[in-house]
Amino acid sequence: MSFFVNAFRDLVSKDKDFANRKEAVPDILYSTGFPNLDATNGYIADAFDPVTKQKYQYYNMGICDGSINLIIARSGSGKSTFCVQAAANIVRPFENGSIFEENIEGGMTTQRRMALCRFSQEEVEKRIIVRNSGITIENFYKRVKAIHDLKIQHAEELTYDTGLHDIYGNPIKKLIPTVVILDSLATISPEKVGDEKELSGQMTQTAAAKAVAASLRALVPACKEANIIIFIINHITQKVEINPMMHSKAQTVYLKNDETLPRGVTPIYLANNVIRLDDAVKLKEGEGFGIAGTITSFILVKSRSARANSMTKLVFNQDIGFDPELSMYQFLKDNGYVNGAGVGYYLGDHNEYKFSQK
């Protein structure tokens, strides 16, 4: 190791500011509970075991620690459902894992939330804090910053050893994950807004976009430091063209020419992942899987841990939300591992075990 690097580390080790003494720790990804989606947004990480003195690799899959994730889709595509289910699966292994749901749209009952999370009433009360009124851009920022400050204040109690190592053999330790859901970006506004006529005006919309951008920029380092994972839901809406005979350029490469996202493009740039949901295939109870729902495409239009524009499908059941088992089955089917037909389906070459899709 160079003299200068050693000298610098020795210098900052005496700094009273803890943040100035810190160095980067490898990312840890947390499972959403949907293996095919986790694998699509993952990679194989290298490590070194200081005890055996051997190099090894591990699968790092899912949602990155301390990340901002933008979930975009048209209305009714299952954005809120997915975020609640993924959040529950991320925090489930940790005693102090918790979820803060900022639900401006207020469209989910406690019973529905319990069904999606697979949490008991006691667990919901212990783990989830829901707010559905008085939410503004400013107090959303304050709320996340308060979570950060509290976790840093109790860092010793909330830090855990992942059991993994970096490439130099150093143990990877993290604060336990906390998930914040903002539902939705399209409906959040600054504290100071005028009457209804002004609210719909271009100046007010621009001011809201600027306030969102400023808040998210300030939260990026705080989220990483305290391992706060944010799911931000945004609605893909129809763009109104001045000249219907001519289409303007798409807002971003992730959208079609006739689509737009409220609150500007800064949330897209700051997000670790931008996940687009398209629910093109409808399911009926009397056909296929025997459930009412959809087969929804999850497209990683932006990812910092996997290849952009990767895609997998999740099966949505109207009764229980996205189904991990049927989603995995659909993944196997799409990749040619399901053979047969009718009541004689089988996996791979194991034709001794046959089943029907229902």
C-alpha positions in Angstrom: 0.0 0.0 0.0 1.3 3.5 -0.9 2.8 5.8 1.7 0.3 8.5 0.7 -2.8 6.3 1.2 -1.6 5.2 4.6 -0.8 8.8 5.6 -4.2 10.0 4.5 -6.0 7.2 6.5 -3.9 8.0 9.5 -4.8 11.7 9.2 -8.6 11.3 8.9 -8.6 8.6 11.7 -8.1 11.5 14.1 -10.9 13.6 12.6 -13.8 14.2 15.1 -16.3 14.0 12.2 -17.2 10.3 11.9 -18.4 10.8 8.3 -15.0 12.0 7.3 -13.4 8.8 8.6 -15.7 6.4 6.8 -14.8 4.5 3.6 -17.1 2.9 1.1 -18.7 -0.5 2.1 -19.9 -2.9 -0.7 -23.6 -2.8 -1.5 -25.9 -5.4 -0.1 -29.1 -6.3 -2.0 -32.2 -7.4 -0.2 -34.8 -9.9 -1.6 -38.2 -8.6 -2.7 -39.6 -12.0 -2.1 -39.8 -12.7 -5.9 -36.8 -14.8 -6.9 -37.0 -14.1 -10.6 -37.2 -10.4 -10.1 -34.3 -10.5 -7.6 -32.1 -12.4 -10.0 -33.0 -10.1 -12.9 -31.8 -7.1 -10.7 -28.7 -8.8 -9.3 -25.1 -9.9 -9.9 -22.4 -12.2 -8.6 -20.1 -10.5 -6.1 -16.5 -11.4 -5.3 -15.3 -11.8 -1.8 -12.4 -13.1 0.3 -12.6 -15.2 3.5 -10.0 -14.1 6.0 -10.2 -17.4 7.9 -9.8 -19.8 5.0 -7.7 -17.3 3.0 -9.9 -18.3 0.0 -11.7 -16.2 -2.6 -15.4 -16.9 -2.9 -18.5 -15.5 -4.7 -22.1 -14.9 -3.7 -25.3 -13.9 -5.3 -26.2 -10.3 -4.6 -29.8 -10.0 -5.7 -32.8 -7.7 -5.2 -33.0 -4.1 -4.0 -29.8 -2.2 -3.0 -29.3 -1.0 0.5 -30.0 2.8 1.0 -31.4 3.2 -2.5 -34.1 5.3 -4.1 -36.4 3.2 -6.4 -38.9 4.6 -8.8 -41.9 2.4 -9.6 -43.7 3.7 -12.7 -46.8 2.4 -14.5 -50.3 3.3 -15.6 -53.1 3.4 -13.1 -54.2 0.0 -11.7 -51.1 -1.9 -12.6 -50.2 -3.0 -9.1 -47.6 -0.5 -8.2 -48.8 0.0 -4.5 -49.3 -3.7 -4.1 -45.8 -4.6 -5.2 -44.2 -1.9 -3.0 -46.0 -3.1 0.1 -45.1 -6.7 -0.6 -41.5 -6.0 -1.4 -41.1 -3.8 1.6 -42.5 -6.5 3.9 -40.1 -9.1 2.5 -37.1 -6.8 2.8 -37.7 -6.0 6.5 -39.1 -9.4 7.6 -35.7 -11.0 8.6 -34.9 -8.2 11.0 -36.4 -7.7 14.4 -36.3 -3.9 14.1 -37.0 -3.8 10.4 -39.8 -1.3 9.8 -41.9 0.3 7.0 -43.0 3.9 6.8 -45.9 4.3 4.3 -46.6 7.8 3.1 -50.0 7.1 1.5 -51.3 10.4 0.0 -53.8 8.5 -2.2 -55.1 6.5 0.8 -56.3 3.6 -1.2 -55.3 0.6 0.9 -57.1 -0.7 4.0 -55.3 -2.2 7.0 -56.8 -5.6 6.2 -55.5 -5.5 2.6 -52.1 -4.4 3.9 -52.0 -7.4 6.3 -52.9 -9.8 3.5 -50.2 -8.5 1.2 -47.5 -8.3 3.9 -48.4 -11.8 5.4 -48.1 -10.0 8.8 -50.3 -10.6 11.8 -52.2 -7.6 13.3 -49.5 -7.4 16.0 -46.7 -7.4 13.5 -48.4 -4.6 11.4 -48.7 -2.5 14.6 -45.0 -3.2 15.5 -43.5 -2.8 12.1 -45.6 -0.4 10.0 -46.3 3.3 10.4 -48.9 4.7 7.9 -49.6 8.3 7.3 -52.4 9.3 4.9 -53.1 13.0 5.5 -51.1 16.2 5.7 -48.3 14.9 3.6 -46.2 17.5 1.8 -42.8 17.5 0.1 -41.3 19.4 3.0 -42.6 17.2 5.8 -41.8 14.0 3.8 -38.2 15.1 3.7 -38.3 15.9 7.4 -39.7 12.5 8.2 -37.1 10.6 6.3 -34.3 12.8 7.8 -35.7 12.0 11.3 -35.5 8.3 10.5 -31.9 8.8 9.4 -31.0 10.8 12.5 -32.6 8.2 14.8 -30.8 5.3 13.2 -27.4 7.0 13.3 -28.1 7.9 16.9 -28.7 4.1 17.7 -26.2 2.8 15.1 -24.6 0.4 17.6 -27.8 -1.4 18.4 -29.1 -1.4 14.8 -25.9 -2.5 13.0 -25.7 -6.2 11.9 -23.0 -8.4 10.4 -24.2 -9.6 7.0 -21.8 -12.6 7.2 -20.2 -11.6 4.0 -16.8 -10.0 3.2 -15.4 -7.6 0.7 -12.6 -8.5 -1.7 -10.0 -7.7 1.0 -11.6 -9.9 3.7 -13.2 -7.1 5.7 -16.6 -8.1 7.1 -19.6 -6.2 5.6 -21.7 -4.6 8.3 -24.8 -2.6 7.7 -27.6 -0.8 9.5 -30.8 -2.9 9.4 -32.9 -1.8 6.4 -35.8 0.6 6.8 -38.3 1.0 3.9 -40.2 4.2 3.1 -43.0 4.1 0.5 -44.2 7.3 -1.1 -47.6 6.8 -2.8 -47.4 8.8 -5.0 -45.1 11.4 -6.5 -47.8 12.6 -8.8 -50.0 13.7 -5.8 -47.5 15.2 -3.4 -47.2 19.0 -3.3 -45.3 21.7 -1.5 -46.7 23.2 1.7 -47.4 26.6 0.1 -49.9 26.2 -2.7 -52.5 28.6 -4.0 -56.1 28.0 -4.8 -57.3 25.3 -7.2 -56.9 27.5 -10.2 -53.2 28.2 -9.4 -52.6 24.5 -8.4 -53.2 23.4 -12.0 -51.0 26.1 -13.5 -47.6 25.5 -15.0 -45.8 27.7 -12.5 -47.1 25.7 -9.6 -46.3 22.4 -11.3 -42.7 23.6 -12.0 -42.3 24.7 -8.4 -43.5 21.3 -7.1 -41.0 19.6 -9.4 -38.2 21.8 -8.1 -39.2 21.1 -4.5 -39.2 17.3 -5.2 -35.8 17.5 -6.9 -34.2 19.5 -4.0 -35.6 17.1 -1.4 -34.5 13.9 -3.1 -31.0 15.3 -3.8 -30.7 16.0 -0.1 -32.0 12.5 0.9 -29.6 10.5 -1.4 -26.6 10.6 1.0 -28.8 10.3 4.1 -30.5 7.1 2.7 -27.2 5.5 1.9 -25.7 6.3 5.3 -28.7 5.0 7.3 -29.8 2.2 4.9 -33.2 3.7 4.1 -34.7 2.2 1.0 -37.3 4.4 -0.6 -39.9 3.2 -3.0 -41.4 6.1 -4.9 -44.6 5.4 -7.0 -45.3 7.6 -10.0 -48.0 7.4 -12.6 -47.4 7.2 -16.3 -50.0 9.6 -17.8 -51.1 10.5 -21.3 -49.2 13.5 -22.8 -51.4 16.2 -24.3 -50.0 17.2 -27.7 -50.6 20.7 -28.9 -50.6 19.5 -32.5 -52.2 16.0 -32.7 -50.6 15.4 -36.1 -47.0 15.8 -34.6 -45.6 13.9 -31.6 -42.9 15.6 -29.5 -39.9 13.7 -28.3 -40.4 11.4 -25.3 -39.7 12.9 -21.9 -37.0 10.2 -21.3 -35.8 7.1 -23.0 -38.0 5.1 -20.6 -41.3 6.5 -21.9 -43.1 6.4 -25.2 -43.8 9.5 -27.2 -47.3 9.8 -25.9 -46.4 9.2 -22.2 -45.2 11.5 -19.5 -44.3 11.4 -15.7 -45.4 14.1 -13.3 -42.8 16.0 -11.1 -40.0 16.2 -13.7 -37.1 14.0 -14.6 -34.8 14.5 -11.5 -36.4 11.5 -9.6 -35.4 9.3 -12.6 -31.8 10.5 -12.6 -31.4 10.0 -8.8 -33.0 6.6 -8.7 -30.9 3.4 -8.4 -33.7 1.5 -10.1 -36.5 2.6 -12.4 -39.0 -0.3 -12.6 -41.8 -0.1 -15.1 -44.9 -2.3 -14.8 -46.9 -3.2 -17.9 -50.0 -5.5 -17.2 -50.7 -6.6 -20.7 -52.1 -10.2 -20.1 -55.4 -10.6 -18.3 -56.2 -13.8 -16.4 -59.6 -15.3 -15.8 -60.7 -17.6 -13.1 -62.0 -20.3 -15.5 -58.8 -20.3 -17.6 -55.0 -20.8 -17.3 -54.0 -20.5 -13.6 -57.6 -20.4 -12.5 -57.3 -17.0 -10.9 -58.5 -13.5 -11.7 -55.6 -11.2 -12.2 -52.8 -10.3 -14.7 -49.4 -11.3 -15.9 -47.4 -8.2 -15.4 -44.1 -7.4 -17.1 -41.5 -5.8 -14.7 -39.0 -4.0 -16.9 -35.8 -2.6 -15.3 -35.6 0.4 -17.5 -32.8 1.7 -15.3 -30.6 -0.3 -12.9 -27.3 0.3 -11.2 -26.8 -3.4 -10.4 -28.0 -5.2 -13.6 -28.3 -4.7 -17.3 -30.8 -2.0 -18.3 -34.0 -3.0 -20.0 -34.0 -6.5 -18.5 -37.4 -7.9 -18.0 -39.2 -10.6 -16.1 -42.9 -11.3 -15.3 -44.8 -11.5 -12.1 -48.3 -13.1 -11.8 -50.8 -10.8 -10.0 -53.7 -12.5 -8.1 -56.4 -10.0 -7.2 -57.0 -11.8 -3.9 -53.4 -12.1 -2.5 -51.3 -9.7 -4.7 -48.3 -10.8 -6.7 -47.8 -14.5 -6.3 -44.1 -15.6 -5.9 -44.7 -19.3 -6.7 -46.8 -18.7 -9.9 -44.3 -15.9 -10.9 -41.5 -18.4 -10.6 -43.5 -20.9 -12.6 -44.1 -18.3 -15.3 -40.4 -17.6 -15.4 -39.6 -21.3 -15.9 -42.3 -21.5 -18.6 -41.0 -18.5 -20.5 -37.5 -20.0 -20.4 -38.5 -23.4 -21.8 -38.4 -25.5 -18.6 -42.2 -26.3 -18.7 -43.3 -29.1 -21.0 -46.5 -31.0 -21.7 -50.1 -29.7 -21.9 -53.5 -29.9 -20.2 -53.2 -32.1 -17.1 -49.8 -33.4 -18.2 -47.5 -30.5 -17.6 -44.0 -31.3 -16.2 -40.7 -29.5 -15.4 -37.6 -30.2 -17.5 -37.4 -33.9 -18.3 -39.1 -35.0 -15.1 -42.2 -36.4 -16.9 -42.8 -38.7 -13.9 -44.2 -35.7 -12.0 -47.2 -34.2 -13.9 -49.6 -31.5 -13.0 -52.1 -29.1 -14.3 -51.7 -25.3 -14.2 -54.7 -24.9 -12.0 
